[in-house]
C-alpha cells in the first residue's frame, strides 16, 4: 500500500510528465499545421494552373507523368493539364482524409517496411489535418493524464509531416515548377549591408526596375529610411544569367543568379524581393516567410501564395514608390530578424535532389556500392533552424570537419546548409577536407556537402536515402544513416525531426529539449522507440563528442552488416 508521500510524489511525476508531453505535442501540431497550410497552397496552385485559372504553366510535365503512374492515374492520350488536375485532387484528398487507411501519397514516398511498422504501432497517419486536430484535442482534455498516449500521438505527427507537409508539397512543386537543377552558383554576399533597406529585383521588368532605382534616390524616401533607422536604401539584382543587366548596372549591385536566390534570402538581409515575372518557387517563398522578407509582385494573375500584390493600374513611378515604401516598412518590422552576413562572396553547388543525383551518377547503385565497400562510411542528413548563439557556426564547422575526415557524406538543408555554403563546404574544393576514401568517391567535381535546399523540407534527402537503401538491399534503419539537428527546436523543425525518427533514423543534437525535468518523457524521447522504430536520440554539447558518437554508431552499424 502506498504512503501519502509516495502518492504525492507519483502525482507530481505524472503532472510533470503530462506538462512536458503536452508541450511537445502542441509544438509538433503547430509545426505540422504551418507546413500543411503552405503545402495546401502549392497544391491549389498546381490545380489552378491545370484549370487555366492562373498565368502559371506546368513546367514539370515529365515528372508529372512519372508521379501520376505511382498514383494509378492513367496518362494515356491525356493532356498534361488533365493529369495535373487529377493529381492535385488526390494530393488534396490526402490532406483532409478523415477515415483510416493507406493514402496514395504515403504509399509512394514511404518504404513498405515503414508502412507495415507504422500499422503495427498505430502510427499510420490518417492525414495531417486529422492528426493536428486529434493532437490539439488531447492537449485540451484536462482529464487525459496519459503521457504515453500523447507521445505516441506526437510521433504520429512525425509520419503526418512526412506524408503531407514534405512529400505532398515536394511532388506538387516538382510538377508545377520542374525538378531542381544541380548547378554551381556564385552569390555576391559581400555587397550586402546590414544597416540599409535592401530591395532585391528578381527577374524584373527593366522599366519598373529603373523606376525603383530612381525612387530610392529621392530625398523623401532616403529621409524615411533614415527615420526607420537605416543608413540608406540599396537595390540588388537577381537574374537568370551571371551577367549583370546593362540598363541599371550603375545603380544596382549584383547579388545572385536565380539558382542562388535561396542563399541570398537565408542571410535575412533582404527586406523586399520584387518578383515581377513571378519565378518564385514555393521553397523560396518559405525561406522568405521564415525571414519575414516581403515578396512583392505586380502580376495579380500568376503570383503564388504569400506574395503581396501591388496594383497594375498605377503608373510605373507610382508602383515604384509603393514598392520602396513597403521595403522601408519591412525594414522596420524586421528588427528581430538576424542578418547573417559572411562578408565575402560565396561559390556553392546547389540543387541536389533524388533526380539530379540519379542523373549525375546514372544510377543510385553507385552510391550504394560506395557505402558497402567503405568509400562512404555513412551518410548524415543535416538540417535545422538559425543557431541561437555566436559559437554555433564554429561548432558546426568542427563537427562537419571531423565527419568528413572519417569519410562521412553530408546532405544539408536549411540554415546549416547556408552556413556550410558560406564556409566553402558546398564547393568541390572542400574535397580536400575529406578522408582518402570519400575523396575517391567524390572524384574532382563533387563537393562533400550536398546542398538539398532551404528550410527543413526533408522530402528529397529521405527519398534519396530510401533509394540508396533499396539498392543496398537493407532497411534504412539498419544502415549507417543519421539525422543531425544541431539546435533542438520545438518550433520550426520539430516535425522534420520526428519524420526522421519514425523513418528509423537516429537523431543527434548539440542542445537538449526542454522537458520540465520529466525523466519519463526524456527516456521515451531518447530511447523509448529504439525497439519499435529502430531510432533513438543522442545529445552532446561538444561537437567533438557528438562526432565521435556518430562515427561509433556508424562503425557498429557496419559491423552488424558485416561491412568493412
SEMI-919275 format. One record per residue (C-alpha): residue number from 1; z, y, x. Coordinates in Angstrom, 3 decimals. Layout:
   n        w        v        u
 NUM        Z        Y        X
...
end
This chain:
   n        w        v        u
   1    0.000    0.000    0.000
   2   -0.962    3.441    1.373
   3    1.687    6.010    2.127
   4    1.401    9.547    0.724
   5    0.472   10.828    4.212
   6   -2.303    8.218    4.604
   7   -3.690    9.086    1.169
   8   -3.681   12.773    2.064
   9   -5.462   12.087    5.385
  10   -8.115    9.967    3.647
  11   -8.656   12.717    1.076
  12   -9.103   15.277    3.865
  13  -11.523   12.961    5.668
  14  -13.591   12.391    2.515
  15  -13.654   16.107    1.823
  16  -14.834   16.879    5.363
  17  -17.453   14.132    5.208
  18  -18.835   15.404    1.898
  19  -18.935   19.026    3.073
  20  -20.900   18.003    6.174
  21  -23.201   15.698    4.174
  22  -23.832   18.410    1.579
  23  -24.723   20.914    4.286
  24  -27.253   18.596    5.915
  25  -28.726   17.574    2.573
  26  -29.184   21.161    1.381
  27  -30.734   22.170    4.711
  28  -33.182   19.274    4.609
  29  -34.091   20.022    0.978
  30  -34.671   23.680    1.783
  31  -36.952   22.836    4.720
  32  -38.960   20.318    2.703
  33  -39.301   22.750   -0.211
  34  -40.513   25.556    2.062
  35  -43.154   23.366    3.695
  36  -44.198   21.911    0.341
  37  -44.866   25.398   -1.032
  38  -47.174   26.216    1.889
  39  -48.859   22.835    1.666
  40  -49.471   23.204   -2.072
  41  -51.290   26.494   -1.448
  42  -53.512   24.824    1.166
  43  -54.484   22.035   -1.223
  44  -55.096   24.516   -4.037
  45  -57.336   26.499   -1.703
  46  -59.298   23.307   -0.983
  47  -59.699   22.779   -4.706
  48  -60.789   26.394   -5.271
  49  -63.379   26.027   -2.511
  50  -64.625   22.826   -4.146
  51  -64.913   24.520   -7.544
  52  -66.507   27.697   -6.209
  53  -63.527   29.931   -7.074
  54  -63.428   31.421   -3.570
  55  -65.892   32.516   -0.905
  56  -64.420   29.934    1.477
  57  -66.670   26.954    2.153
  58  -65.671   23.407    3.048
  59  -66.252   23.100    6.780
  60  -64.917   19.603    7.487
  61  -67.417   17.569    5.462
  62  -67.454   14.642    7.885
  63  -63.662   14.458    7.924
  64  -63.572   14.816    4.145
  65  -65.805   11.801    3.590
  66  -63.787    9.739    6.060
  67  -60.485   10.621    4.374
  68  -61.913   10.045    0.894
  69  -62.653    6.421    1.752
  70  -58.940    5.867    2.530
  71  -58.054    7.286   -0.897
  72  -60.526    4.939   -2.628
  73  -62.721    7.887   -3.586
  74  -66.370    6.894   -3.845
  75  -68.639    9.167   -1.775
  76  -71.991    7.548   -2.500
  77  -74.518   10.033   -3.869
  78  -71.770   12.615   -4.383
  79  -71.863   16.233   -3.353
  80  -69.280   17.445   -0.865
  81  -67.584   19.743   -3.378
  82  -67.170   16.925   -5.886
  83  -65.468   14.728   -3.299
  84  -63.256   17.605   -2.198
  85  -62.127   18.288   -5.762
  86  -61.209   14.628   -6.290
  87  -59.258   14.500   -3.021
  88  -57.428   17.736   -3.843
  89  -56.393   16.284   -7.202
  90  -54.995   13.151   -5.551
  91  -53.060   15.189   -2.990
  92  -51.676   17.447   -5.733
  93  -50.661   14.415   -7.803
  94  -48.746   13.028   -4.833
  95  -46.762   16.269   -4.538
  96  -45.493   16.135   -8.104
  97  -45.155   12.428   -8.840
  98  -42.047   11.542  -10.868
  99  -42.314    7.753  -11.009
 100  -41.501    5.446   -8.059
 101  -44.339    3.604   -6.395
 102  -46.570    3.822   -3.378
 103  -48.603    7.022   -3.394
 104  -52.047    7.346   -1.874
 105  -51.127    9.812    0.881
 106  -48.313    7.675    2.275
 107  -50.474    4.542    2.409
 108  -52.987    6.495    4.509
 109  -50.613    8.011    7.078
 110  -47.717    5.536    7.446
 111  -47.971    2.100    9.100
 112  -47.445   -0.846    6.696
 113  -44.340   -1.848    8.656
 114  -42.698    1.523    7.968
 115  -43.588    1.456    4.276
 116  -42.060   -2.010    3.925
 117  -38.915   -0.872    5.768
 118  -38.541    2.173    3.519
 119  -38.931   -0.015    0.440
 120  -36.178   -2.358    1.622
 121  -33.809    0.526    2.410
 122  -34.627    2.524   -0.742
 123  -36.024    5.330    1.403
 124  -39.522    5.319   -0.067
 125  -40.029    8.858   -1.417
 126  -41.432    9.479   -4.875
 127  -42.776   12.928   -3.955
 128  -41.462   15.945   -2.102
 129  -40.786   17.790   -5.383
 130  -38.867   14.855   -6.826
 131  -36.805   14.325   -3.664
 132  -35.875   18.004   -3.342
 133  -34.756   18.115   -6.969
 134  -32.736   14.922   -6.583
 135  -31.098   16.200   -3.397
 136  -30.049   19.531   -4.895
 137  -28.662   17.741   -7.947
 138  -26.460   15.611   -5.706
 139  -25.086   18.607   -3.825
 140  -24.258   20.383   -7.098
 141  -22.417   17.385   -8.584
 142  -18.760   18.008   -7.726
 143  -17.811   14.535   -8.940
 144  -20.094   12.835   -6.414
 145  -17.981   12.127   -3.321
 146  -20.256    9.523   -1.762
 147  -21.298   10.882    1.641
 148  -23.254    7.716    2.458
 149  -25.477    8.187   -0.597
 150  -26.044   11.801    0.407
 151  -27.019   10.795    3.933
 152  -29.471    8.219    2.585
 153  -30.993   10.945    0.414
 154  -31.237   13.175    3.497
 155  -33.296   10.524    5.272
 156  -35.460   10.049    2.161
 157  -36.291   13.736    2.564
 158  -37.499   12.921    6.077
 159  -40.000   10.476    4.618
 160  -40.940   13.046    1.967
 161  -41.527   15.635    4.680
 162  -43.956   13.263    6.394
 163  -45.615   12.334    3.093
 164  -46.362   15.723    1.596
 165  -45.328   18.515    3.913
 166  -47.172   17.410    7.041
 167  -49.648   14.669    6.139
 168  -50.880   16.277    2.926
 169  -51.356   19.702    4.471
 170  -52.980   18.263    7.600
 171  -55.518   16.277    5.578
 172  -56.364   19.260    3.352
 173  -56.652   21.614    6.330
 174  -58.995   19.287    8.216
 175  -61.258   19.038    5.173
 176  -61.224   22.748    4.399
 177  -61.393   24.200    7.906
 178  -62.658   21.327   10.042
 179  -60.702   19.491   12.711
 180  -59.278   21.247   15.732
 181  -61.375   21.781   18.842
 182  -59.973   20.815   22.225
 183  -60.702   23.839   24.384
 184  -59.351   25.834   27.283
 185  -58.329   29.330   26.262
 186  -57.084   32.399   28.088
 187  -54.622   34.694   26.354
 188  -54.089   38.134   27.840
 189  -50.385   38.376   27.094
 190  -49.807   40.767   29.983
 191  -51.292   43.548   27.858
 192  -48.763   43.088   25.026
 193  -45.943   45.617   24.692
 194  -42.579   45.015   23.048
 195  -41.938   48.651   22.097
 196  -45.229   49.552   20.387
 197  -46.595   48.937   16.908
 198  -49.092   46.170   17.608
 199  -52.186   45.551   15.468
 200  -54.453   42.578   16.221
 201  -58.055   42.680   14.959
 202  -59.111   39.110   14.207
 203  -62.891   38.614   13.833
 204  -63.087   42.078   12.287
 205  -65.891   44.197   10.844
 206  -66.743   46.737   13.582
 207  -66.794   49.778   11.280
 208  -63.310   49.039    9.951
 209  -62.036   48.233   13.453
 210  -63.293   51.577   14.728
 211  -61.631   53.369   11.814
 212  -58.305   51.615   12.535
 213  -58.528   52.631   16.199
 214  -59.202   56.240   15.242
 215  -56.280   56.270   12.801
 216  -53.868   55.100   15.493
 217  -54.723   58.236   17.474
 218  -53.857   60.503   14.546
 219  -50.757   62.598   15.255
 220  -49.396   61.860   11.791
 221  -49.320   58.138   12.469
 222  -48.018   58.421   16.024
 223  -45.175   60.543   14.652
 224  -44.457   57.888   12.001
 225  -44.432   55.208   14.714
 226  -42.017   57.227   16.847
 227  -39.748   57.757   13.853
 228  -39.737   53.977   13.343
 229  -38.542   53.515   16.939
 230  -41.869   52.658   18.570
 231  -43.329   54.380   21.609
 232  -46.822   54.296   20.135
 233  -49.468   52.189   18.389
 234  -51.619   49.652   20.211
 235  -54.683   47.793   18.936
 236  -55.703   44.379   20.285
 237  -58.814   42.286   19.866
 238  -59.145   38.602   18.965
 239  -62.746   37.382   18.883
 240  -64.694   34.123   18.959
 241  -66.061   34.991   22.407
 242  -64.094   35.852   25.526
 243  -66.467   38.778   25.973
 244  -64.921   41.984   24.561
 245  -66.834   43.849   21.869
 246  -68.739   46.910   23.030
 247  -68.084   49.106   20.017
 248  -64.324   49.581   20.521
 249  -63.801   48.458   24.129
 250  -62.458   51.841   25.227
 251  -59.708   51.829   22.586
 252  -58.864   48.145   22.161
 253  -57.033   45.799   24.532
 254  -58.424   42.278   24.827
 255  -55.834   39.728   23.652
 256  -57.368   36.309   22.980
 257  -60.250   34.275   21.677
 258  -59.845   32.715   18.239
 259  -58.537   29.416   19.643
 260  -55.719   31.315   21.352
 261  -54.523   33.308   18.336
 262  -51.598   30.929   17.793
 263  -50.259   31.562   21.294
 264  -50.580   35.314   20.740
 265  -48.655   35.151   17.457
 266  -45.953   32.934   18.984
 267  -44.873   35.895   21.121
 268  -43.535   37.579   17.993
 269  -45.047   40.857   19.196
 270  -47.838   41.242   16.617
 271  -46.883   43.399   13.628
 272  -50.166   43.140   11.688
 273  -53.027   40.682   12.004
 274  -56.129   42.190   10.389
 275  -58.311   39.241    9.447
 276  -61.155   40.902    7.648
 277  -63.507   37.911    7.679
 278  -60.638   35.533    6.902
 279  -60.810   32.942    9.618
 280  -57.065   32.402    9.406
 281  -56.285   28.683    9.450
 282  -53.237   27.530    7.450
 283  -51.255   26.708   10.598
 284  -51.889   30.212   11.925
 285  -50.629   31.634    8.641
 286  -47.466   29.557    9.058
 287  -46.870   30.942   12.554
 288  -47.376   34.464   11.252
 289  -44.904   33.851    8.417
 290  -42.300   32.438   10.803
 291  -42.543   35.562   12.984
 292  -42.783   37.914    9.965
 293  -46.213   39.044   11.151
 294  -48.131   40.570    8.247
 295  -51.642   39.211    7.693
 296  -53.844   41.870    6.085
 297  -57.267   41.276    4.586
 298  -59.802   43.405    2.735
 299  -61.526   40.347    1.262
 300  -59.881   39.517   -2.054
 301  -62.042   36.525   -2.960
 302  -61.526   34.441    0.170
 303  -58.104   35.205    1.556
 304  -55.571   32.413    1.968
 305  -52.071   32.483    0.501
 306  -49.705   34.731    2.401
 307  -52.263   37.392    3.282
 308  -51.800   40.883    1.854
 309  -54.909   42.271    0.190
 310  -55.717   45.926    0.783
 311  -58.341   47.069   -1.735
 312  -62.059   47.195   -1.101
 313  -62.770   50.122   -3.434
 314  -61.465   52.707   -0.993
 315  -63.391   54.382    1.807
 316  -63.170   52.774    5.236
 317  -60.992   55.598    6.550
 318  -58.524   55.173    3.685
 319  -58.384   51.414    4.295
 320  -57.730   52.014    7.979
 321  -54.910   54.438    7.245
 322  -53.351   51.945    4.823
 323  -53.514   49.225    7.487
 324  -51.865   51.406   10.139
 325  -49.158   52.458    7.681
 326  -48.488   48.789    6.870
 327  -48.234   47.989   10.586
 328  -45.594   50.689   11.094
 329  -43.632   49.326    8.125
 330  -43.902   45.837    9.587
 331  -42.575   47.068   12.940
 332  -39.506   48.485   11.173
 333  -38.976   45.291    9.156
 334  -39.271   43.001   12.190
 335  -36.446   44.357   14.324
 336  -34.690   40.965   14.150
 337  -37.758   39.080   15.440
 338  -37.525   38.107   19.087
 339  -40.501   39.351   21.127
 340  -41.136   36.903   23.943
 341  -43.493   38.474   26.469
 342  -44.103   36.451   29.644
 343  -45.617   39.462   31.407
 344  -48.660   37.517   32.565
 345  -51.928   36.145   31.230
 346  -51.922   32.508   30.173
 347  -54.605   29.834   30.516
 348  -53.987   26.695   28.486
 349  -55.744   23.734   26.934
 350  -55.167   23.738   23.175
 351  -56.455   21.913   20.103
 352  -55.120   18.413   20.755
 353  -55.197   16.104   17.736
 354  -55.872   12.464   16.949
 355  -59.579   13.246   16.512
 356  -60.008   15.332   19.681
 357  -58.126   12.793   21.800
 358  -60.198    9.968   20.369
 359  -63.389   11.898   21.144
 360  -62.265   12.685   24.674
 361  -61.330    9.118   25.624
 362  -63.832    7.322   23.421
 363  -61.046    5.155   22.024
 364  -57.247    5.352   21.951
 365  -57.186    1.892   23.530
 366  -57.382    3.718   26.889
 367  -54.049    5.417   26.222
 368  -52.507    2.148   25.001
 369  -53.754    0.361   28.129
 370  -52.303    3.096   30.356
 371  -48.995    2.716   28.534
 372  -48.981   -1.038   29.014
 373  -49.905   -1.034   32.718
 374  -47.444    1.751   33.578
 375  -49.724    4.687   34.287
 376  -47.866    6.232   31.363
 377  -44.199    5.215   31.365
 378  -43.700    6.655   27.882
 379  -44.664    9.498   25.568
 380  -42.419   12.261   24.272
 381  -43.144   14.454   21.248
 382  -41.587   17.868   21.876
 383  -41.105   20.435   19.119
 384  -38.583   22.866   17.706
 385  -37.837   26.478   16.888
 386  -37.163   29.532   19.042
 387  -34.414   28.925   21.646
 388  -31.081   30.558   20.946
 389  -30.223   31.706   24.469
 390  -31.853   33.029   27.620
 391  -31.283   29.834   29.615
 392  -33.196   27.610   27.177
 393  -36.617   28.279   28.700
 394  -35.368   27.336   32.163
 395  -33.593   24.247   30.820
 396  -36.789   23.170   29.069
 397  -38.772   23.516   32.306
 398  -36.190   21.415   34.186
 399  -36.355   18.691   31.521
 400  -40.158   18.580   31.449
 401  -40.490   18.564   35.241
 402  -38.230   15.511   35.504
 403  -40.101   13.674   32.743
 404  -43.491   14.394   34.327
 405  -42.263   13.289   37.751
 406  -41.381    9.990   36.088
 407  -44.859    9.573   34.584
 408  -43.930   10.517   31.006
 409  -46.675   12.207   28.982
 410  -45.713   15.139   26.723
 411  -47.021   16.012   23.259
 412  -45.867   19.525   22.305
 413  -45.729   21.618   19.122
 414  -44.289   24.944   18.088
 415  -42.224   27.243   20.260
 416  -41.668   24.657   23.049
 417  -45.465   24.282   23.265
 418  -45.786   28.061   23.575
 419  -43.042   28.181   26.202
 420  -44.647   25.417   28.281
 421  -48.091   27.009   27.923
 422  -46.778   30.314   29.308
 423  -45.248   28.382   32.221
 424  -48.537   26.687   33.088
 425  -47.738   23.145   31.905
 426  -50.715   23.084   29.494
 427  -53.201   23.641   32.312
 428  -54.895   20.870   34.288
 429  -53.433   22.487   37.421
 430  -50.000   21.259   36.297
 431  -51.154   17.708   37.019
 432  -49.592   18.126   40.469
 433  -46.155   18.148   38.787
 434  -46.646   14.535   37.657
 435  -45.822   11.225   39.253
 436  -48.629    9.408   41.014
 437  -49.344    7.012   38.125
 438  -49.600    9.718   35.479
 439  -51.852   11.742   37.787
 440  -54.218    8.775   37.940
 441  -54.377    8.584   34.156
 442  -54.901   12.318   33.650
 443  -57.613   12.453   36.299
 444  -58.526   16.031   37.217
 445  -59.398   17.567   33.874
 446  -56.400   16.938   31.601
 447  -53.017   18.705   31.508
 448  -49.734   16.753   31.460
 449  -48.548   18.609   28.335
 450  -50.858   18.271   25.330
 451  -50.623   21.283   23.013
 452  -50.800   19.937   19.442
 453  -50.430   23.272   17.696
 454  -47.985   25.713   16.247
 455  -44.865   25.294   14.101
 456  -43.153   21.960   13.511
 457  -46.134   20.178   11.962
 458  -45.772   16.647   13.323
 459  -48.662   15.033   11.425
 460  -51.073   14.913   14.374
 461  -48.588   13.659   17.009
 462  -47.328   10.959   14.634
 463  -50.889    9.952   13.747
 464  -51.646    9.614   17.469
 465  -48.502    7.558   18.065
 466  -49.461    5.325   15.126
 467  -52.930    4.587   16.518
 468  -51.701    4.041   20.090
 469  -49.108    1.575   18.750
 470  -51.830   -0.228   16.800
 471  -53.903   -0.713   19.959
 472  -50.805   -1.703   21.951
 473  -50.038   -4.381   19.347
 474  -46.432   -3.337   18.673
 475  -44.384   -1.350   16.176
 476  -43.806    2.297   17.049
 477  -40.036    1.812   17.080
 478  -40.318   -0.785   19.850
 479  -42.458    1.322   22.184
 480  -41.343    3.908   24.780
 481  -41.823    6.791   22.359
 482  -39.328    9.556   21.627
 483  -38.956   12.943   19.950
 484  -37.277   15.797   21.816
 485  -35.952   18.772   19.845
 486  -34.018   20.843   22.426
 487  -32.307   23.150   19.929
 488  -30.917   21.267   16.922
 489  -31.989   23.142   13.817
 490  -30.619   22.922   10.312
 491  -33.330   25.241    9.040
 492  -36.979   25.190   10.179
 493  -37.459   21.854   11.938
 494  -34.871   19.598   10.292
 495  -37.469   17.945    8.064
 496  -39.686   17.183   11.064
 497  -36.703   15.746   12.952
 498  -35.873   13.451   10.053
 499  -39.539   12.433    9.738
 500  -39.442   11.129   13.304
 501  -36.148    9.348   12.666
 502  -37.436    7.472    9.616
 503  -40.574    6.626   11.632
 504  -38.404    4.758   14.146
 505  -38.170    7.359   16.918
 506  -35.009    8.174   18.825
 507  -34.416   11.931   18.969
 508  -32.951   13.826   21.929
 509  -31.254   17.229   21.803
 510  -29.506   19.684   24.107
 511  -27.395   21.137   21.296
 512  -25.488   19.065   18.701
 513  -25.489   19.645   14.942
 514  -22.562   21.410   13.306
 515  -20.797   18.705   11.320
 516  -17.410   20.257   10.430
 517  -15.645   17.709   12.666
 518  -16.802   14.874   10.437
 519  -16.718   11.715   12.548
 520  -18.281    9.537    9.828
 521  -21.280   11.834    9.431
 522  -21.637   12.142   13.204
 523  -21.536    8.367   13.679
 524  -24.095    7.861   10.914
 525  -26.422   10.574   12.185
 526  -26.217    9.376   15.781
 527  -26.228    5.593   15.427
 528  -25.979    4.648   11.751
 529  -29.705    3.989   11.307
 530  -30.321    2.036   14.507
 531  -30.271   -1.411   12.896
 532  -32.226   -0.417    9.782
 533  -34.730    2.174   11.016
 534  -34.699    1.438   14.744
 535  -33.767    5.018   15.594
 536  -30.747    6.878   16.916
 537  -29.805   10.356   18.119
 538  -28.745   11.490   21.600
 539  -27.258   14.786   22.770
 540  -26.735   16.078   26.305
 541  -26.329   19.814   27.041
 542  -27.523   19.361   30.613
 543  -31.339   18.890   30.815
 544  -30.969   16.598   33.838
 545  -28.691   14.290   31.850
 546  -30.992   14.376   28.830
 547  -33.983   13.473   31.005
 548  -32.077   10.569   32.535
 549  -31.210    9.304   29.031
 550  -34.872    9.296   28.042
 551  -36.017    7.643   31.258
 552  -33.331    4.956   30.991
 553  -34.189    4.227   27.354
 554  -37.901    4.053   28.184
 555  -37.174    1.615   31.034
 556  -35.148   -0.548   28.649
 557  -37.924   -0.489   26.052
 558  -40.488   -1.503   28.666
 559  -38.211   -4.294   29.857
 560  -37.873   -5.627   26.301
 561  -41.675   -5.659   26.063
 562  -41.970   -7.334   29.482
 563  -43.970   -4.352   30.754
 564  -43.584   -3.261   34.329
end
